[in-house]
């Protein structure tokens, strides 16, 4: 069913197993061919959507893995709360939450890839849905075999072939009752729309899959000849001047792909991004899963919006996290650290993020509002809210990783502290 050699480049993989037929067949094949494969473990999501049935699915997977001697981790997701908070539909919200966990696994080097059981029929359905949503060329490519995070070994295998494997090998599986609910878009496409199309066009699925492969070939060519985004920290940056035509659209998709934000981006999103050159500086386009496109001068910055640190941390020596940043105060000199006189730091100074009315006395200048100083330094507005500052009341004594107040200037004989800051991983 799967070619064992395709995993030779991976040191470890994690199988996403729901308990359904497709993922259980994938797991069964891995167990049957374990000697030819890299080490693997299983990940199951309990979405909290179907009560006892959902818990039963997770228990089924866990028990099966226990019986077979396979490590299994069950992750519980608050799908309802997440969708309510962000305004997502259930399908979209669940997909976003799963994707975040997949990205965390690969980013933290817990596995080289997460394997899912998407198959050829899923691919045909996805291409159709992308067409109806007004997708560009990227959407016509369908579901990739490997996107750097998720690997899909069954993507060229039909649902019919998987069913035959399950029957021949007595693979146990659970049936998700929600699969019969055609209020979910994919279920509607699978159970009503595609069967109706196939009555007139019997080879429709194969034809759609072929369209996807040809689109992927065209997309790869265009991507190779399109402008490339610059990666700066967690941002991908493109010039506004490239936001037009098919190469501009491809450049946007590739930029978002570099930061993991390409999922569920539609033609409407692309159109809004293309309109940014006509918008004022700082204009923002909201994309799925908290990703954003922001006009910054003559550029568009793509990034993911994260919560702003809202607390206060008393000044002291050591390292501590503040949202996206980690700040370190040390007696030892480190490369790129700010030098500050310990005696000049107010006793009540705290680390926090910026507030209305903050002001700063930078070296080489007079008193400035912190906002104006950020403007002079060309710090994008979406970044400013996250940068740690050392404050006593409204007066800022240090902007972590950037500059200290002239009041902290080191004089001869002063005890020196070194302040540095960096993005957390």
N, C-alpha and C positions, 0 to 999 in steps of 0.2 A: 504493500500500500504506500509506503514511504521509502525513500532511498536513504540508507543509513549513512552513506558517505557525505551527504549534504551538511552534516553536523560536525564534520571533522575539525573545523576551525574554531569550535566552541569548547571552552573549558568546563562550563556548567550551564545548564538551562533550567528554566522553571516552566512547568506546564500549567496553564490556566485551565482548570477542569470544573465545569459546572455540575456534572452528574448526568448531563444529557448524552444522547447517542454519539454525537460527533466527538466531543471531548473525551468521552470514555473509550471510544475506539482508538483515539490518539494515545491515551494513557496505556491501554492494553498493548498496543504495538510497541511502545517504549519498554514496557516491562518484559515483553517477549523477546526483545532484541537488546536487552540491557548491556550485554557483553560487547556489543559493537558501537556503543554510544557513550557520549560524555556523561558524567554524573548529572542526575536530575532530581528535582523535587516537585511537589504539587502545590498550587495556590488555588484556593476556592474562595469565592466572594459570597457572603450572605447579605443580600441587598435590603433586607428588612421590608420587603414588599408583599410577600405572600404568606405571612404568618407561619403556621405549623408546617405547611408544605415546603416553604423556603428553608426552615431549620432542618427538615427531613432530608432535603437535597444535600445540604452541607454534611449532615451526619453520615449519609450514604457514602459520600466521597471519602470522608475521614475514615470510616470503617473499612472501606475497600483498600485504601492505602495502608492502613494498619495491618490488614490481612496479608498484603503483598510486600510489606517491609519497605514502603516508600514514605519518606517524610512528607507531611502535609500540613500546610498552614491555612487556617480559615480566617479570613479578614471580614469583619462586619462593617458595612457601609450604611450611613444614614442618608439613604437616597431621598426620602421624602423631605427631610429637613433641608438638604442641599438644594433640591429643586425649588422648594418654596422660597428659600433665601435668594436664589439667583434668577428665578423665573424660567427655569428650564422645564421641558417636558420630561417625563420619566425615562424614556429611552435615551435621550440626549444626556441627561444628568448622570445616569448610571454609566454610560460610556465614558464620560469625562472623568468620573471618579476612578473607574478602572484604569484608564489611561494614566492618570497621575500616579497610581501605585506602580504600574509597569515602569514608568519613567524613573521613579524613585529606586526601584530594584536595580535597574541597569546603571543608573548614575552612581549608586553606592557600591557598585561592583559585587552585588550579591549574586549576579548571574550575567552571562553575556547577552542573553536574550530571554524574553518571555514568549512561550509558544502558545498560540491560540489555534482553535480548530475551525477557523473560517475555511470554507470550501468553495468550489466553483459556482455552485448555485447562489451562495451568499454574494459572490463577486458580481454575478449578473444582476441580482436584485439591487445591489449598491449602485451600480452604474445607472440603472433606470431611475433610482431615487435622485441621484445627482443631476440627471437630465431634467427632471421635473422641478428641481430647486434652482435651475438656471445656472448650473455649474459651468465652469470654463473647461479647458482642455485637461487640466489636472484631474478633475472629477471624472472625466471619461476614462481615465486610466484604471479606475477601479481600485481594488484592494491590493497593495503590493505584497509580494512574498516576504520581503525583508525591508523594514523602514528604519533599521538601526536600533530599535527598541523591541518591536514585536516581530517574530518570525512565524510564518504561517505555512507549515509543511503540507497541508491538505488543500492548498488554494487551487490546484489543478485537478482535484479529485471531486467527482460529482456526489451529490447526496445519495443517489442510487447505489454507487459503488461502496459508500460508507455503510449503507444499510445491509448490503450483501456481506461485507466484512463482519458486521455485528452478528448477523445470523450464522455465518459459518464458524465463528469463533466463540459463540455463546457469550457475547459481551453483555454484562448487565448494565442497565442505565435507567434513568428516571425520565418521566415525561412532564415537562413544565406545563401546567394547565393554562398559563397565560399565553402560550403559543397559539391557542385557538381564538384569542381575542383580536379581532380584526380592527379594533380601534387603534392598535399599534400599527404604525405605518409599514414596518417591514412585514408583519403578518398579513396585512392587506395585500401588499405586493406579491407575497409568496403564495397566498391561498386563493386570491381572487383575480388579481390583475394578470399575473404571468400565465396562469392556466387559460384565461380568456384569450390572451395573445397567441398562445401555442395552438389553440384550436384552428386559427387561421394560418399561423406561421410555426409549424412543428419544430423547426430547428432554431427557434428564437434565442434560447439560452446560449447555444454555441455561437450564434451570430453576434450576440451582445458581448460575449467573452472575446471574440475575435476583434471587435471594435475596441475593446479595452486594451488589447495587446498592441494594436496599431497606434492607438492614441498614446500609449506609453513610449513607443518608439519615437513618435513625433515630439513628445514632450521632452524626452532626453536630449534630442537634437537641439531644440529651442533653448533648453536650460543651459546647455553647453555654450550657447552663443548669446546669453542674456547677461545683463549687469549683475555683479555679485555684491551681496551685502557685506558690510564690515561688522565683525563681532567685537563689541566692547563690553566686557563684563557679561551681563545677562541680556544685553540688548543687541539687536541686529539693526543696522543703519543703512538706508539707501538715500541717494540724492532725490529730491523731488522731481528733478528733470527727467527721470527714467519712468515716471508713472504714466505710461500711455502704451497702447498697443499690446500685442501678444507677448512681446519680450518683457514689458513692464509687469504684466500680470504674472508671468513666470517668475520674474525676479522677486515679486511679493511673496508668492507661494514658497519659493526657496528660502527667503529670509525668515519667514515664519517657521519653516521646517527646521531651521538651525536652532531655534529656541523652543521647539516642541509645540508651536501654536497653530499648526495648519489644520487640525481636525475641525470639521464642520464649518469652515470658511466658505461662503457662497459668493455668487456673482454680485449680490447686493453689497456685501462687505467690500469686495474689490472696487466696485463703483464708488463707494464712500471714501475709500483710500485714495482713489484717483482724483477725487475732488479736493483733497487737502491742499494742493498748491493755490487754490482760490480762497482758502480759509485763513483766518488770522493765526498768528504764531501761538502755539499751545493748544490748538484745536485737536480733539481726541476722537478717534473712531473706536467704539467698543466692539470687540470680537469675542467669540465663544471662549468659555473657560477662563475668563478674567484677563485675556490677552488684550493688548491695546496697540493702536497705531497713533502716534502723536507727531504733529508738525513741530519741528524744532529748527527755526531759521530756514535754511534751504535744504533741510533733510527731513526724512520721516524715520522716527525711531519706533521699533517694534519691541515690546516688552510685556511682561506679565505683572499685573497689579497685585501687590501683596499688602497685608494689613500693616498699618503704621504702628510702631511701638509707642504706647501711650503712657508708660510709667516713668519713674524717676529712680536713678541709681546713685547713691551718695558717692562722691569722689573717693577713690582709694587705689592702691596698687593691686594689679591683677588683670585678668581677662574676663570679659562678660559679653553676653549677646544682647543686641538691641534690634530685634526684627531681622532685617537683611544684613546687618553689620555685626562684626565682633570688634570691640575696642580693647586695646591693651595699654596699660600704664605700667612702665617698668623703670627700674633704676639703671638698667643696662642699656647701652646704646644699641639701637637696631637701625638697619639701613632704611632711610626714608622717613624715620620717625620725627615728629615735632619735638623740639627742645623747649621745656618750660621750667620756670623757677618755682620750686615747690612752695617756698615761703609766700609767694604772691598769689597763690590759689586760695580763694575765700574758704573759710571753714564750713560754710553751708552750701558750697558748690555741689551741683548734681549733674549727672548725665541725663539728657532727655532729648526729645526732638523739638523742632522749631515751633514757636507760638507767635500769635499776633502781638506786635509791639516789641519783639526782640531787636536789640541793637548791638553793634559790634565796633570795636576800636582796632582795626587791622593795622599791621605795620605799614608805614608810609602813607597814612591817610588819617582823616578825622573820623568822627563818629558817623556811622552809617546804619540805616536799618538793615537787618540781616537779609531781607528780601532784595534790597537794592544791591547789596554786596554779592549775593548769588547771581543777580542779573549781570553784574560786571564780569563775574567769573564764567559766565555762559553756562551755568548749571541748569539743566532742563527742569521745568516746574515739577514734573512727575517724580524727579529724583530728590528734590529739596526736602520733602516731607519726611524722608527716611533717614537723612544724614544725622548722626548723633552730634549734639552740641553740649559743651560744658557751660553751665549757666549758674548765675547767682541772681535770682529774680529775673528781670528781663535782660540783664547784661550778659552777653556771650563772651566767654573767656577762651574758648577753643572750638573750632569746627573740625571734628575728627577727620584726620587724613588730609586736611587742606591747609589750615592756618591757625595760629594762636593770636590772641589779643596782644597789643603792645605792652599791656600791663604784666604779661607773663615773661617779658624779656629777661633773659639770664644775665645777671651781673656777676662780676668777679667774686668768687667766694660762695655763690649760691649753690644749694643742692639742686641738681638737675634731674628732672624726670623726663622720660621719653614716651610720647603718646603716638600710637599708631592705630590704624583702623583698616579693615578689609571686609569684603563681602563674605558672608557665610556660604558654605557649599550647599 
